[in-house]
Amino acid sequence: MTVVAILGTRYPDFSVEEEILAPLGAVVVSGTGATQEELVEIAGEADVILAGSGPKFDAATIARLTCRGIVRNGVGVETVDLDAARAAGMWVARVADYGTEAVAFHAVTLALAAVRRLPEADRRVRAGGWGFADLRPLHLPSALLAGVVGFGRIGRRVAELLAALGFQVAAFDPLAAIDAPGVRALPLAELLATADAVSLHAPAPDDGSFLVGAPELASMRPGSVLVNTSRGALIDQQALVAALAAGRPGIAALDVFAQEPVDASAFAEVADRVILTPHMAWYTEESEHDLRVKAAHEARRLLQGERPRDVVVEPEEARA
């Protein structure tokens, strides 16, 4: 019997995956994969594993699996020991080209809410206050510079949306060309120091350092906005709390965190200066369906002995 294990997802059913995999005679099994024992119990004899961001595939877990490959239902593969998978003869694939519009929409929504100071305005009205004297100064987009860090498919779309709203837009990417109309290329240090709002869309540094640590935060404009819908590991969270208390930046709008679920009490000192959302930027009904279809087709390719479309690890010697 051919088995595909789906771990760590929140889908109400697996009809999307079953429609794609059933013609191959594949049976779908599922679970949270929250612990090594549960993961192995459910997926130990699976032919392919589809995994959300929760299950952890360390070397010890991989040694107990017999699958041909692991497909991440998403972009990040930090939860998989890639060297161990390669040595074990497993493919590792992912779905990197989904959710572009959803993440960009969420990032821009967070930026606009923060720039317009909507959470603070809401709190004031609910507390019996009125007027906008305490919300000054507010500015039109045309008077503000928005900085985009990372100019891949999502960063580029964020820049397009911000420019369409009237913002001046600058971008930084060490590898991608900044070639969009009306978008200025700036060094990272200059972008952080001059932008009124900064949106992060870059991968985390490979060496475990922070792209935005205490020195970078201290360089930001007083009252500026920092948005992160990319990777929690990009920002030094402890340094961010101290920086928010000092007003540089003035507001942080965060959808991703180094540890998830996030302990919101870590921001208690600056609770009125943060907007926190639960890693939801990628989600719309449409983007979720797109992700599921693409992940299931990657699993189908592996079952048919084909090369996945979005390969992260090619095994030294693939399993039959």
Secondary structure, DSSP 8 states (H G I E B T S, - for coil): -EEEEEES---S--HHHHHHHGGGTEEEEEE---SHHHHHHHHTT-SEEEE-SS--B-HHHHTT---SEEEESSS--TTB-HHHHHHTT-EEEE--SS-HHHHHHHHHHHHHHHHTTHHHHHHHHHTT--SSGGG-----GGG-EEEEE--SHHHHHHHHHHHHTT-EEEEE-SSS---STTEEE--HHHHHHH-SEEEE-----TTS--SB-HHHHHHS-TT-EEEE-S-GGGB-HHHHHHHHHTTSSSEEEES--SSSS--GGGGGGGGGGEEE--S-TT--HHHHHHHHHHHHHHHHHHHTT---SSEEE--SS---
